[in-house]
């Protein structure tokens, strides 16, 4: 059985940063995540997309932010159970918790921090015959763009009318051999500058736009060779190597929804006036997975929530022990691996 102070469910940016804040308080962390690598949605959905609202970073790629967070927490030696979903939770008489994954791995913790982002998420798939066949083994249907280089010099068809469809059409226009954007309406629901950029690229011949239209079928025995596209009641064939339908995600809490937590609109209610604790003492929810009055689903808000959560866990595990908060520029950072980070000390020297 894996034992730790704080068991974090979710290896997204909020969960990763919680390891750092816990480490400053000498609290050990272990992380469970259903995905095969840390980073949550940043790593799984858009590692190459830039983020502009992280303090201190005018612009940072999502994947690079994950890399930096992993480097930041390395000295606190967190454990990881990746590729497994937290299935059940049992609260023990001594106030600790035992969490078992779907694969049977057991974890014992003094506190639980649910940092599952939007929960488990599934792409909204078009209802097309044989689509399951083409989803498998790189046969041509992708729901996420994980590595843009996969599409270099290939013919790509993207379907959708939101920000993701617009953004990836723009990005891949400089990578792919051709990009065709199909949308069932003439109007797009996305950032105005993205819509204008697509219009500009269309005029330059870098993006082909087919609207109002829908993809209605596939051609190809081993993998996709072309798509049937219906436009104004007529059908046309579009040759392609990859079809990327970007119709958004359906978030689900998964097994967490059965843990007795207070749920509101597919999110976990917490006490934001104090420490982001749920209705079960010792279980916290931080990041996009929680809800409270005035909630904003932003990474920087998740960082704030993780910080206060760790302070609360420390006080809960050390009743009566006073913790004096010190700036890391003053106290330095001592890792569990024996390393230390500290500001360079001023040189004391007299002047003749």
Secondary structure, DSSP 4 states (H G I P E B T S, - for coil): -EEEEEEEE--SHHHHHHHHHHHHTT--EEEEESSSSTTHHHHHT-TTSEE--BTTBSSEEHHHHHHHHHHHHGGG--EEEES--EEEEEE-TTS-EEEEETT--EEEEEEEEE--TT-EEEE-----TTHHHHHSTTSSB-SS-S-GGGGTT-EEEEE-SSHHHHHHHHHHTTTSSEEEEE-SSSS--S-HHHHHHHHHHHHTTSSEEE-SEEEEEEE-SSS--EEEEEETTEEEEEE-SEEEE---EEEE-GGGGGSS--EETTEEE-BTTTT-B-SSTTEEE-GGGEE-TT----HHHHHHHHHHHHHHHHHHHSTT-------HHHH-EE-TTS-EE-PPPPP-----
